[in-house]
Amino acid sequence: MKADRQYKIDIYGLKIGVHEFDFEFDKKLFENVEDSVIESGHGKCTVILDKKERLISMDFKIEGMIELICDRSLESFDYPINIEENLIVKYGEEYDDSEDDLLVIPDTQESLNVASSIYEYLTLAVPMKKIHPDFQDEEDDEGLEIALVYSSEDEETDEKEDNEAIDPRWAALKNIKDLKK
C-alpha cells in the first residue's frame, strides 16, 4: 500500500501520555490496493494513542460505510461499519509486522502511517457472505429449509439396516460388545 501523508502520525515529537488523532477516509484509501474486496467507502477513524517510554498503545475506533458487491446479484451496496481495534507498537531492532496486533518499529523511526492498519481493519470487517440488504430476508429463509428432522424411529431403522449389513467375520465381535451390556 502506497504511503499517504494524510494518515501520518509524528511520534518522535510526542510527549509521553495520551493523544487523540482524527482521520477521514474515502475511496482514495482503497484505490491504491490491487484486488480490494472493498470498492470504496467513507467514514471517520479516531486513534487514541497512549505513548509510554518503550511502547505505544493505539486504540482505533472506525465508523462509516463501505461499498461492497453482492455475491448474489452483483449489485453494489453500502455496508455500515463500526469497529474498535487495538494495536501495540514496540520499539525494536528492525521493522516487524508479522503479528496481528503487535507492530515492532526501529528505534530511529520518527512517524507512523496508520493507512494500512485502517485498511486491514476495514477489510477484516467485511462479512464472508456479502448479501445485498434487499436479499437478506430471503437468505434467512433458505437457511431454515436446510434443517433436518431426526427421530428415534429413524435410529431404530438405521440399527436394523446395520445389523443386516454386518460382515459375518465381525459378528463375533459384536456379540462380545453385547455381553458387556
Secondary structure, DSSP 8 states (H G I E B T S, - for coil): ----GGGEEE-SS--SEEEEEEEEE-THHHHTSTT-S--EEEEEEEEEEEE-SSEEEEEEEEEEEEEEE-TTT--EEEEEEEEEEEEEEEEESS-B--SSSEEEEETT--EEE-HHHHHHHHHHTS-SS---GGGHHHHHHHHHHT-----HHHHHHHHHHHHHT--HHHHHHHHHHHHH-
